[in-house]
Amino acid sequence: MSAVRVAIFAHRFLPETGGIEVTADVLARGFTTRHGA
């Protein structure tokens, strides 16, 4: 499962548990992993 799909899943199904924050965290982690930052 790609980071984008995880982010969409978290954003859609976990709004009451901070879906936006989870989405941002997943995207940041995926970006860091992909670019080795």
N, CA, C and O atoms as a GROMACS GRO file, in nm:
protein
  148
    1MET      N    1   0.085  -0.120   0.000
    1MET     CA    2   0.000   0.000   0.000
    1MET      C    3   0.088   0.124   0.000
    1MET      O    4   0.179   0.137   0.082
    2SER      N    5   0.061   0.214  -0.091
    2SER     CA    6   0.144   0.334  -0.103
    2SER      C    7   0.112   0.435   0.006
    2SER      O    8   0.006   0.431   0.067
    3ALA      N    9   0.205   0.527   0.028
    3ALA     CA   10   0.185   0.631   0.129
    3ALA      C   11   0.063   0.716   0.096
    3ALA      O   12  -0.009   0.760   0.186
    4VAL      N   13   0.040   0.738  -0.033
    4VAL     CA   14  -0.075   0.820  -0.073
    4VAL      C   15  -0.205   0.751  -0.034
    4VAL      O   16  -0.296   0.816   0.017
    5ARG      N   17  -0.214   0.621  -0.057
    5ARG     CA   18  -0.337   0.549  -0.021
    5ARG      C   19  -0.357   0.548   0.129
    5ARG      O   20  -0.470   0.563   0.176
    6VAL      N   21  -0.250   0.532   0.205
    6VAL     CA   22  -0.260   0.536   0.350
    6VAL      C   23  -0.309   0.673   0.394
    6VAL      O   24  -0.394   0.683   0.482
    7ALA      N   25  -0.255   0.778   0.332
    7ALA     CA   26  -0.295   0.914   0.367
    7ALA      C   27  -0.442   0.937   0.338
    7ALA      O   28  -0.514   0.996   0.419
    8ILE      N   29  -0.488   0.891   0.221
    8ILE     CA   30  -0.629   0.907   0.185
    8ILE      C   31  -0.716   0.830   0.282
    8ILE      O   32  -0.820   0.879   0.326
    9PHE      N   33  -0.675   0.707   0.317
    9PHE     CA   34  -0.751   0.626   0.412
    9PHE      C   35  -0.762   0.697   0.546
    9PHE      O   36  -0.870   0.706   0.603
   10ALA      N   37  -0.650   0.746   0.597
   10ALA     CA   38  -0.649   0.814   0.727
   10ALA      C   39  -0.736   0.938   0.722
   10ALA      O   40  -0.810   0.967   0.816
   11HIS      N   41  -0.725   1.012   0.612
   11HIS     CA   42  -0.800   1.137   0.600
   11HIS      C   43  -0.950   1.111   0.592
   11HIS      O   44  -1.029   1.187   0.648
   12ARG      N   45  -0.989   1.005   0.523
   12ARG     CA   46  -1.131   0.977   0.502
   12ARG      C   47  -1.195   0.911   0.623
   12ARG      O   48  -1.308   0.945   0.660
   13PHE      N   49  -1.125   0.817   0.685
   13PHE     CA   50  -1.189   0.730   0.783
   13PHE      C   51  -1.153   0.761   0.928
   13PHE      O   52  -1.213   0.706   1.020
   14LEU      N   53  -1.055   0.848   0.949
   14LEU     CA   54  -1.012   0.876   1.086
   14LEU      C   55  -1.020   1.025   1.120
   14LEU      O   56  -0.931   1.075   1.189
   15PRO      N   57  -1.121   1.097   1.075
   15PRO     CA   58  -1.126   1.241   1.101
   15PRO      C   59  -1.136   1.272   1.249
   15PRO      O   60  -1.081   1.372   1.296
   16GLU      N   61  -1.206   1.186   1.324
   16GLU     CA   62  -1.226   1.213   1.466
   16GLU      C   63  -1.102   1.183   1.548
   16GLU      O   64  -1.096   1.216   1.666
   17THR      N   65  -1.002   1.120   1.486
   17THR     CA   66  -0.878   1.090   1.558
   17THR      C   67  -0.760   1.167   1.499
   17THR      O   68  -0.646   1.124   1.508
   18GLY      N   69  -0.789   1.281   1.438
   18GLY     CA   70  -0.682   1.364   1.383
   18GLY      C   71  -0.636   1.316   1.247
   18GLY      O   72  -0.516   1.305   1.222
   19GLY      N   73  -0.731   1.286   1.159
   19GLY     CA   74  -0.696   1.236   1.026
   19GLY      C   75  -0.604   1.329   0.950
   19GLY      O   76  -0.515   1.284   0.878
   20ILE      N   77  -0.625   1.460   0.966
   20ILE     CA   78  -0.542   1.556   0.894
   20ILE      C   79  -0.398   1.548   0.944
   20ILE      O   80  -0.304   1.549   0.864
   21GLU      N   81  -0.381   1.540   1.076
   21GLU     CA   82  -0.247   1.531   1.132
   21GLU      C   83  -0.179   1.401   1.088
   21GLU      O   84  -0.061   1.399   1.055
   22VAL      N   85  -0.256   1.292   1.089
   22VAL     CA   86  -0.202   1.163   1.046
   22VAL      C   87  -0.161   1.170   0.900
   22VAL      O   88  -0.054   1.122   0.862
   23THR      N   89  -0.246   1.231   0.817
   23THR     CA   90  -0.215   1.245   0.675
   23THR      C   91  -0.086   1.321   0.656
   23THR      O   92   0.001   1.278   0.579
   24ALA      N   93  -0.071   1.434   0.724
   24ALA     CA   94   0.050   1.515   0.712
   24ALA      C   95   0.173   1.435   0.756
   24ALA      O   96   0.278   1.443   0.693
   25ASP      N   97   0.158   1.359   0.864
   25ASP     CA   98   0.270   1.280   0.916
   25ASP      C   99   0.310   1.171   0.817
   25ASP      O  100   0.429   1.149   0.793
   26VAL      N  101   0.211   1.104   0.759
   26VAL     CA  102   0.239   0.999   0.662
   26VAL      C  103   0.308   1.057   0.539
   26VAL      O  104   0.405   1.000   0.489
   27LEU      N  105   0.258   1.170   0.490
   27LEU     CA  106   0.318   1.233   0.373
   27LEU      C  107   0.460   1.277   0.402
   27LEU      O  108   0.550   1.258   0.320
   28ALA      N  109   0.482   1.338   0.520
   28ALA     CA  110   0.616   1.383   0.556
   28ALA      C  111   0.712   1.264   0.567
   28ALA      O  112   0.826   1.272   0.522
   29ARG      N  113   0.664   1.155   0.626
   29ARG     CA  114   0.748   1.036   0.640
   29ARG      C  115   0.782   0.977   0.504
   29ARG      O  116   0.896   0.939   0.477
   30GLY      N  117   0.681   0.969   0.417
   30GLY     CA  118   0.704   0.916   0.283
   30GLY      C  119   0.800   1.003   0.204
   30GLY      O  120   0.886   0.952   0.132
   31PHE      N  121   0.787   1.134   0.218
   31PHE     CA  122   0.876   1.227   0.149
   31PHE      C  123   1.019   1.210   0.199
   31PHE      O  124   1.114   1.206   0.120
   32THR      N  125   1.034   1.200   0.330
   32THR     CA  126   1.167   1.184   0.390
   32THR      C  127   1.231   1.054   0.343
   32THR      O  128   1.349   1.052   0.308
   33THR      N  129   1.153   0.947   0.343
   33THR     CA  130   1.206   0.817   0.301
   33THR      C  131   1.246   0.821   0.154
   33THR      O  132   1.351   0.770   0.116
   34ARG      N  133   1.162   0.880   0.072
   34ARG     CA  134   1.185   0.881  -0.072
   34ARG      C  135   1.307   0.964  -0.110
   34ARG      O  136   1.380   0.929  -0.202
   35HIS      N  137   1.330   1.074  -0.037
   35HIS     CA  138   1.437   1.167  -0.072
   35HIS      C  139   1.558   1.155   0.019
   35HIS      O  140   1.658   1.224   0.000
   36GLY      N  141   1.550   1.068   0.119
   36GLY     CA  142   1.662   1.047   0.208
   36GLY      C  143   1.701   1.171   0.286
   36GLY      O  144   1.818   1.192   0.316
   37ALA      N  145   1.601   1.254   0.319
   37ALA     CA  146   1.630   1.380   0.389
   37ALA      C  147   1.650   1.354   0.538
   37ALA      O  148   1.675   1.448   0.614
   0.00000   0.00000   0.00000
